[in-house]
Amino acid sequence: MLRVNTVLKESNISGIGLFANEFIPQGTLIFKYDPGFDSRFPEKLVVQMGHKSFFDHYAVYDSKTECYHLALDNTRFINHSNEPNIKYDSNKLGSVALIDINIGEEITEDYKSLEEDFDESIFNPQTKA
């Protein structure tokens, strides 16, 4: 669940992005998984429901538990960046600001740090071999 004030806007990275709607100091907890609000879906159930493409796009897959973690708020609009301004912090069990994030800046995360099998070419076709 998001812990900061944000807004959705058109992104220069991909489609819609999540943008800071307040100044966010470095080290601030941006998002923390809340089992009462966010959901975990076993991969087998996702496939049975026929919504794998939705979950592949909007959720984080954990290969250890074979579950998708789906944030039910606008966290799912955080776009990938090789130079992110937030990162998952296992000590805080959530994502924190790596740098100060100003109002109007897009909040980004390096998907490779969240998913072992992240294929960046999905978002950057020019990187395909």
C-alpha positions as CSV (number, residue, x, y, z in Angstrom):
1,M,0.0,0.0,0.0
2,L,1.3,3.4,-0.9
3,R,2.5,5.5,2.0
4,V,3.0,8.8,0.2
5,N,0.7,11.2,-1.8
6,T,0.9,10.4,-5.5
7,V,-0.9,11.0,-8.8
8,L,-1.2,9.2,-12.1
9,K,-0.1,10.9,-15.2
10,E,1.1,10.1,-18.7
11,S,4.7,8.8,-18.6
12,N,7.6,9.4,-20.9
13,I,8.7,5.9,-20.0
14,S,5.6,3.8,-20.7
15,G,1.8,4.6,-20.7
16,I,0.7,5.8,-17.3
17,G,3.2,6.4,-14.5
18,L,3.0,7.1,-10.8
19,F,4.2,10.6,-9.9
20,A,5.0,12.3,-6.5
21,N,2.3,14.7,-5.4
22,E,4.4,15.8,-2.4
23,F,8.2,16.1,-1.7
24,I,9.5,12.7,-0.7
25,P,12.8,12.8,1.2
26,Q,15.5,10.1,0.6
27,G,14.8,7.1,2.8
28,T,11.1,7.6,3.0
29,L,9.0,4.4,2.8
30,I,7.0,4.7,-0.4
31,F,5.2,1.3,-0.5
32,K,4.8,-1.5,2.0
33,Y,3.0,-4.7,1.2
34,D,-0.2,-4.8,3.3
35,P,-1.8,-8.3,3.4
36,G,-5.1,-6.8,4.5
37,F,-5.2,-4.6,1.3
38,D,-2.8,-6.1,-1.3
39,S,-3.2,-9.6,-2.6
40,R,-1.2,-12.7,-3.4
41,F,-2.4,-15.0,-6.2
42,P,-0.9,-18.5,-6.8
43,E,0.4,-18.7,-10.4
44,K,-1.8,-21.8,-11.0
45,L,-4.9,-19.7,-10.1
46,V,-3.9,-16.8,-12.3
47,V,-3.5,-19.2,-15.3
48,Q,-6.8,-20.9,-14.5
49,M,-8.6,-17.5,-14.4
50,G,-7.1,-16.7,-17.8
51,H,-5.6,-13.3,-16.7
52,K,-1.9,-14.1,-16.8
53,S,-1.1,-11.2,-19.2
54,F,-2.8,-8.8,-16.7
55,F,-0.7,-10.1,-13.8
56,D,2.5,-10.2,-15.8
57,H,2.0,-6.5,-16.5
58,Y,0.7,-5.2,-13.2
59,A,1.9,-7.6,-10.5
60,V,5.3,-8.8,-9.2
61,Y,6.0,-12.5,-9.5
62,D,7.8,-14.3,-6.7
63,S,9.4,-17.5,-8.2
64,K,10.2,-18.8,-4.7
65,T,6.5,-18.9,-3.7
66,E,5.1,-19.1,-7.2
67,C,2.7,-16.3,-6.4
68,Y,1.9,-13.0,-8.0
69,H,1.8,-10.0,-5.6
70,L,-0.8,-7.5,-6.8
71,A,-1.0,-4.0,-5.2
72,L,-4.6,-2.9,-5.2
73,D,-3.7,0.8,-5.3
74,N,-1.8,2.8,-7.9
75,T,1.5,1.1,-7.0
76,R,1.0,-1.1,-10.0
77,F,1.7,2.0,-12.2
78,I,5.3,2.3,-11.1
79,N,7.4,2.0,-14.2
80,H,10.7,0.3,-14.7
81,S,14.0,2.3,-14.9
82,N,17.6,1.3,-15.0
83,E,18.2,4.4,-12.9
84,P,15.3,4.1,-10.3
85,N,14.5,6.5,-7.6
86,I,13.1,3.8,-5.2
87,K,14.2,0.3,-4.3
88,Y,12.9,-2.5,-2.2
89,D,14.4,-2.6,1.3
90,S,14.1,-5.9,3.0
91,N,14.7,-4.3,6.4
92,K,11.6,-2.1,6.0
93,L,9.6,-4.8,4.0
94,G,8.8,-2.1,1.4
95,S,10.2,0.2,-1.2
96,V,12.1,3.4,-0.1
97,A,13.2,6.5,-1.8
98,L,16.9,6.2,-2.9
99,I,17.1,10.0,-3.4
100,D,14.9,13.0,-2.7
101,I,11.9,12.9,-5.1
102,N,10.3,16.3,-6.0
103,I,6.7,17.0,-6.6
104,G,5.9,16.0,-10.2
105,E,8.8,13.5,-10.6
106,E,7.9,10.0,-11.8
107,I,8.5,7.3,-9.2
108,T,10.4,4.4,-10.8
109,E,11.9,1.1,-9.7
110,D,14.3,-1.4,-11.2
111,Y,12.1,-4.4,-12.0
112,K,15.2,-6.6,-12.2
113,S,15.6,-6.2,-8.5
114,L,12.1,-7.5,-7.9
115,E,11.8,-10.3,-10.4
116,E,14.6,-12.7,-11.3
117,D,13.3,-13.4,-14.8
118,F,12.4,-9.8,-15.7
119,D,12.7,-9.3,-19.5
120,E,13.5,-5.6,-20.1
121,S,12.9,-6.0,-23.8
122,I,9.2,-6.1,-23.1
123,F,9.4,-2.4,-22.4
124,N,12.4,-1.5,-24.6
125,P,12.0,-3.5,-27.9
126,Q,15.2,-1.9,-29.2
127,T,17.2,-3.9,-26.6
128,K,16.3,-7.2,-28.1
129,A,19.3,-9.1,-29.5
